[in-house]
Amino acid sequence: MSEQRFVLAGVMGWPVAHTRSPVIHNHWIAKHGLKGAYVQLPVQPDRLEAAIRGLPALGFAGCNITVPHKVNAMQLMDELHPQARRIAAINTVVVQPDGRLLGVNNDGIGYIQSLRDANPGWRGDAGPALVLGAGGAARAIVVALLDEGVPELRITNRTLEKAQALKDAFGDRVTVVPWAERNQAMAGVSLLVNTTTQGMHGQPALDVQLDDLPASAMVSDAIYIPLETPLLAAARQRGHQTVNGLGMLLNQARPAFQAWFGVLPEITPELRAAVQATF
Ligand code: ATR
């Protein structure tokens, strides 16, 4: 009988101390009785290439990639998943059996799954969506929403050029809305998503008014600390279905774990509690 291999994975970023990924993956390693570990990989930007190239030599099954390496790490991959190519950033590296590096971005599908966890009948083609923000998180969410068939995707951002760049990249279904018109742009949407940093712990609340948002619209936030941002609290008080950013974080981790450890893990109340205990 061959002995079970010790599988290594981790999260590469600078800094990495804040990430919750070790809690998630080590919970699943223990739960499934696997031999392995998921470690922090603090890597300065000027050592990224050496660190990435060292993964196969060190016997890593792969790693997550976080700020500020998501774009630069992509350039070092041997292969890219199509959605990672469209997002133009990766959040996961999978070391293939032959040592080649596959770059994946699960942030977008993780986001979509978090909507489906809240509403199993959720459909992208149900109506227009409004995305607040145009940074890295927005890009993954925009690509995933377009891939789900959202008929019209409005993007508004404090810096208009960054919203325009997303329209230039993704085309006809994308509309750019000046930040000053963000409240009126809520009229008729099925989904509102905040991808800005406003409302995050230590940041001021996002400055928006929900009066024009249809009662049926779902409201989501990519932020998970706090779990209920001022935006989500206001939306809940108006009776909207709300989705916080924890589901996106947990759901992006599932396929990565499967790629490295060979088991598709579940998101259980115990896992949520373990992650929330770190907040
Ligand atoms: P992430 O990777 O989390 O998306 P990011 O790429 O730094 O982070 O993007 C942060 C987003 O929050 C951007 O859309 C940013 O707007 P700008 O492009 O104008 O910088 C948005 N943001 C940050 N501070 C903001 C503020 N005070 N008001 C409105 N939007 C803000």
Residues whose N, C-alpha, C, O or C-beta is under 5 A from the ligand:
A	BS01	ATR	G133 A134 G135 G136 A137 A138 N157 R158 T159 K162 T195 T196 T197
